[in-house]
Amino acid sequence: MTDMKQSFLLPLSMVTLVVLLGATAWAREPDGAIAFAIAIFMLPIAWSIIEWRYRGHELDESGREDLATVRYSVAGAALMLAVPLAMTLFISFGITATLGDDLEKRAMGVIFGILFLIYGNYTPKRAVSLSEKGCSPAQRQAQTRFAGRAFMLTGLLYTLVWMFAPISWALPLAMAVLISGVGLVMLRALTLRNRSKGE
Amino acid sequence: MSSVFKALSDPTRRRVLEILQTGPKTAGELADEFEFSKPTMSAHFAVLKEAGLVDTRRDGKSVIYRLKLSVLEDALLGFAQSFGIGNQAVRQGTSDPKSKEEPGND
């Protein structure tokens, strides 16, 4: 039960932080309204849908583990949004002004890349749920291990791009790396889900 | 971190982790893969659990073991396996987790 409470409070605090950071960034930089609006509303909406789907269900231990895993993933996603939002605010308040424009961008990219790398390393550290819902525990574990490696490699490449690529190429290259890495993990998850449905 | 190195230094425990890489297993399923006595296997499981590399969940009468390896720990496992760290201790019969001599200190 303690784990369930913790698994709820952690994403709650992280999502609240993202909303606060996003709202502040929106107020400071009205030009980026769309991006900040997405950052503010995406996670609370997605998380509400998840909680609503689980609401009213009598969950066994595996079901509770499933829900806790999803909640921790929401917290992870919130962290991924909170860091660039905080860095945007640092720039907006002129805290990093001494670095200069290019170095500022590179520092932001490197910090985000390292964060992604650390997140990838710890992704398979959480034991998988034993629920047979969606796919078998063995398939779920294989997917989690794949995701961890892919995220770690993505973080490493993202960091290297921001460190060494010419500044005019860094953003499109880094985005290509990020989209490829996350896309690959999503594609594998969807393939696994469809295969399990077909069985 | 030293508990992780200690856990990975023994080939039996590495084999347990390798088996768990294929998916969660009951204690019985894992023990069936080895010729050691139950107390010896329990001691190996305890070392792995203490290092935070596996997790247990009771399901009725059986205990289910699940893998909890970070990507780096996974790489370390592969590295230790490739170089056969601790294999000599097994050949010399000092890899029993309850023995006074630390496994893998050969």
Chai-1 contact restraints between the chains, C-beta under 6 A:
chainA,res_idxA,chainB,res_idxB,connection_type,confidence,min_distance_angstrom,max_distance_angstrom,comment,restraint_id
A,N121,B,S70,contact,1.0,0.0,6.0,A-B,restraint_1
A,N121,B,V71,contact,1.0,0.0,6.0,A-B,restraint_2
A,N121,B,L72,contact,1.0,0.0,6.0,A-B,restraint_3
A,Y122,B,S70,contact,1.0,0.0,6.0,A-B,restraint_4
A,P124,B,L69,contact,1.0,0.0,6.0,A-B,restraint_5
A,K125,B,K68,contact,1.0,0.0,6.0,A-B,restraint_6
A,K125,B,S70,contact,1.0,0.0,6.0,A-B,restraint_7
A,A127,B,D55,contact,1.0,0.0,6.0,A-B,restraint_8
A,A127,B,R66,contact,1.0,0.0,6.0,A-B,restraint_9
A,A127,B,K68,contact,1.0,0.0,6.0,A-B,restraint_10
A,P137,B,G23,contact,1.0,0.0,6.0,A-B,restraint_11
A,P137,B,P24,contact,1.0,0.0,6.0,A-B,restraint_12
A,A138,B,G23,contact,1.0,0.0,6.0,A-B,restraint_13
A,Q141,B,G23,contact,1.0,0.0,6.0,A-B,restraint_14
A,G148,B,V71,contact,1.0,0.0,6.0,A-B,restraint_15
A,R149,B,V71,contact,1.0,0.0,6.0,A-B,restraint_16
A,M152,B,V71,contact,1.0,0.0,6.0,A-B,restraint_17
